[in-house]
Amino acid sequence: MGKNFKIESNNLLAVEGKDECNFFKALLKYLDIKHVQLVDIGGKDQFADKFDALYIGEGFKRIKQLGFVRDAEEKPAQSAFQSICGILKKKELPTPDKPNQVTEKQGFKIGVYIMPDNKVAGMLENLCLQTIKDEPINGCIQNYIECFQADQKEEEKKKYNDPKARVQAYLASCSPIKNSLGLGALKGYWNFEHQCFQDIKQFLKQLFI
């Protein structure tokens, strides 16, 4: 969300970054949900500051539907959910009682979804990886991960992100290769028919339809 960002729709979905924007662009298209403007917040730690700028920006008062999607990261989802709710309460905006819930007040709908499942720690990558957990490729990925981890240096272990590594390994098996989860989504590499996407699809429908 740069300085020149403008609100161009009554329906906004705020997500962590460019990768998430691409993923939800693909998912919204799959659901045939139109006229939703995606907002690249620029990282999980930027929601408070960027929402302040969004709130005072021209066009905010005409928003009718507003969604937030954030990764839980290392903590259970409730922590990330409370963080988003704290931002909303400061602006005296409607606040859901729990993740994956859409609340409405005077025609204004707000919903918060915490990846991967509104409960446990994790991220969007964890959710997408569920689509291949029973596929043969998953065994190949596991062998690869175990192979390089056996010789991984200590400084690399500290920075290592297992879900992101597995996503990259999967994307390397696809043709043409895409180097990010979101670009993979745009190419159809994640099966949106999979049961693991049921909750997020329902959330988007409830919020924007």
C-alpha positions as CSV (number, residue, x, y, z in Angstrom):
1,M,0.0,0.0,0.0
2,G,2.0,3.0,-1.3
3,K,1.5,6.7,-0.9
4,N,-0.5,6.9,-4.1
5,F,-3.0,4.2,-3.0
6,K,-6.6,5.1,-3.6
7,I,-9.8,3.5,-2.5
8,E,-11.6,2.5,-5.6
9,S,-14.2,0.0,-4.4
10,N,-16.8,-0.3,-1.7
11,N,-15.3,-3.8,-0.9
12,L,-11.8,-4.0,0.5
13,L,-9.7,-7.0,1.5
14,A,-6.5,-6.1,3.5
15,V,-3.8,-8.8,3.3
16,E,-0.2,-9.0,4.4
17,G,1.7,-8.6,1.1
18,K,2.0,-8.9,-2.7
19,D,2.0,-12.7,-2.5
20,E,-1.2,-12.8,-0.6
21,C,-2.7,-10.3,-3.1
22,N,-2.0,-12.6,-5.9
23,F,-3.4,-15.6,-4.0
24,F,-6.7,-13.9,-3.2
25,K,-6.9,-12.4,-6.7
26,A,-6.9,-16.0,-7.9
27,L,-9.3,-17.3,-5.3
28,L,-11.8,-14.4,-5.7
29,K,-11.8,-15.0,-9.5
30,Y,-12.4,-18.7,-8.9
31,L,-15.4,-17.8,-6.7
32,D,-16.6,-15.3,-9.2
33,I,-16.6,-12.6,-6.6
34,K,-16.0,-9.3,-8.4
35,H,-15.4,-5.6,-7.4
36,V,-13.1,-6.4,-4.4
37,Q,-10.1,-4.2,-4.0
38,L,-7.1,-5.9,-2.5
39,V,-4.9,-3.9,-0.1
40,D,-1.3,-4.9,0.2
41,I,-0.5,-3.9,3.9
42,G,3.2,-4.7,3.5
43,G,3.6,-7.2,6.4
44,K,1.9,-8.4,9.5
45,D,3.5,-5.7,11.6
46,Q,2.2,-2.9,9.3
47,F,-1.5,-3.4,9.9
48,A,-1.9,-0.7,12.6
49,D,0.0,2.0,10.7
50,K,-1.3,1.3,7.3
51,F,-4.9,1.0,8.5
52,D,-4.5,4.5,10.1
53,A,-3.6,5.8,6.6
54,L,-6.5,3.9,5.1
55,Y,-9.0,5.1,7.6
56,I,-8.3,8.8,7.1
57,G,-8.0,8.4,3.3
58,E,-10.5,9.7,0.8
59,G,-13.2,7.1,0.1
60,F,-13.1,5.2,3.4
61,K,-16.6,6.3,4.5
62,R,-18.1,4.7,1.4
63,I,-16.7,1.2,2.2
64,K,-19.5,-1.3,2.8
65,Q,-17.5,-4.5,3.2
66,L,-14.0,-4.7,4.8
67,G,-12.0,-7.9,5.4
68,F,-8.7,-8.6,7.1
69,V,-6.6,-11.7,6.5
70,R,-3.4,-12.2,8.6
71,D,-1.1,-15.1,9.4
72,A,-1.1,-16.4,12.9
73,E,2.7,-17.0,12.6
74,E,4.3,-18.6,15.7
75,K,1.4,-18.0,18.1
76,P,-2.1,-19.4,18.1
77,A,-4.6,-17.5,15.9
78,Q,-6.3,-15.7,18.8
79,S,-3.2,-13.5,19.3
80,A,-3.3,-12.2,15.7
81,F,-7.1,-11.9,15.9
82,Q,-6.9,-9.7,19.0
83,S,-4.3,-7.5,17.3
84,I,-6.6,-6.8,14.4
85,C,-9.6,-6.2,16.8
86,G,-7.5,-3.7,18.7
87,I,-7.0,-1.7,15.6
88,L,-10.7,-1.7,14.8
89,K,-11.8,-0.8,18.4
90,K,-9.5,2.3,18.3
91,K,-11.6,3.5,15.4
92,E,-14.9,2.5,17.0
93,L,-15.6,0.1,14.1
94,P,-17.7,-3.1,14.3
95,T,-15.5,-5.9,15.8
96,P,-16.1,-9.6,15.3
97,D,-16.3,-11.8,18.4
98,K,-14.0,-14.4,16.9
99,P,-11.9,-15.2,13.8
100,N,-13.7,-16.4,10.7
101,Q,-16.8,-14.3,11.7
102,V,-18.4,-11.5,9.8
103,T,-20.1,-8.8,11.8
104,E,-22.5,-6.2,10.4
105,K,-23.6,-2.8,11.8
106,Q,-25.6,-0.2,10.0
107,G,-24.9,-1.8,6.6
108,F,-21.1,-2.0,7.3
109,K,-19.7,-5.6,7.3
110,I,-16.3,-6.5,8.7
111,G,-14.6,-9.8,9.0
112,V,-11.3,-11.2,10.2
113,Y,-9.6,-14.4,9.0
114,I,-6.4,-15.7,10.6
115,M,-4.4,-18.2,8.5
116,P,-4.1,-21.1,8.4
117,D,-7.3,-22.2,10.1
118,N,-8.3,-19.5,12.7
119,K,-7.0,-21.8,15.5
120,V,-3.3,-22.9,15.3
121,A,-0.1,-21.2,14.6
122,G,1.0,-21.0,11.0
123,M,0.5,-19.1,7.8
124,L,-1.0,-19.2,4.3
125,E,1.7,-21.6,3.2
126,N,0.4,-24.2,5.7
127,L,-3.1,-24.0,4.3
128,C,-2.0,-24.4,0.7
129,L,0.3,-27.4,1.6
130,Q,-2.7,-29.3,2.8
131,T,-3.8,-29.6,-0.9
132,I,-0.8,-31.9,-1.7
133,K,-0.3,-33.8,1.6
134,D,-1.9,-37.0,0.1
135,E,-0.2,-36.6,-3.3
136,P,2.9,-38.5,-4.4
137,I,4.8,-35.2,-4.8
138,N,4.6,-34.7,-1.1
139,G,6.8,-37.7,-0.5
140,C,9.4,-36.3,-2.9
141,I,9.3,-33.0,-1.0
142,Q,9.8,-34.7,2.3
143,N,12.8,-36.6,1.0
144,Y,14.3,-33.4,-0.3
145,I,13.7,-31.5,3.0
146,E,15.2,-34.3,5.1
147,C,18.2,-34.5,2.7
148,F,19.3,-30.9,3.0
149,Q,18.4,-30.6,6.6
150,A,20.9,-33.3,7.4
151,D,23.7,-30.9,6.4
152,Q,22.1,-27.6,7.2
153,K,24.4,-25.1,9.0
154,E,23.4,-23.8,12.3
155,E,23.0,-20.2,11.1
156,E,20.7,-21.4,8.3
157,K,18.6,-23.4,10.8
158,K,17.8,-20.2,12.7
159,K,16.4,-18.5,9.6
160,Y,14.8,-21.6,8.0
161,N,11.1,-21.5,7.3
162,D,9.7,-25.0,6.8
163,P,6.3,-24.2,5.2
164,K,7.9,-21.7,2.8
165,A,10.6,-24.2,1.8
166,R,8.0,-26.9,1.1
167,V,6.0,-24.5,-1.0
168,Q,9.1,-23.6,-3.1
169,A,9.9,-27.2,-3.5
170,Y,6.4,-27.9,-4.8
171,L,6.4,-24.9,-7.1
172,A,9.7,-26.2,-8.6
173,S,7.8,-29.3,-9.7
174,C,5.2,-27.4,-11.6
175,S,5.6,-26.2,-15.2
176,P,6.1,-23.4,-15.9
177,I,7.9,-22.8,-12.6
178,K,6.6,-19.9,-10.5
179,N,8.7,-18.7,-7.6
180,S,6.0,-17.6,-5.2
181,L,2.8,-19.0,-3.7
182,G,0.6,-16.2,-5.1
183,L,1.9,-16.5,-8.7
184,G,1.4,-20.3,-8.4
185,A,-2.2,-19.6,-7.4
186,L,-2.7,-17.4,-10.5
187,K,-1.5,-20.3,-12.6
188,G,-3.9,-22.8,-10.9
189,Y,-1.3,-24.8,-9.0
190,W,-3.4,-24.9,-5.8
191,N,-6.5,-26.9,-5.9
192,F,-9.3,-24.6,-4.7
193,E,-11.7,-27.5,-4.7
194,H,-9.8,-29.0,-1.8
195,Q,-11.7,-29.3,1.5
196,C,-9.0,-27.2,3.3
197,F,-10.2,-24.1,1.4
198,Q,-13.8,-24.5,2.5
199,D,-13.6,-22.1,5.4
200,I,-11.8,-19.3,3.6
201,K,-14.2,-19.6,0.6
202,Q,-17.2,-19.4,2.9
203,F,-15.7,-16.4,4.7
204,L,-15.2,-14.5,1.4
205,K,-18.7,-15.3,0.3
206,Q,-20.3,-14.2,3.5
207,L,-18.4,-11.0,3.5
208,F,-18.7,-9.9,-0.2
209,I,-21.8,-11.6,-1.6
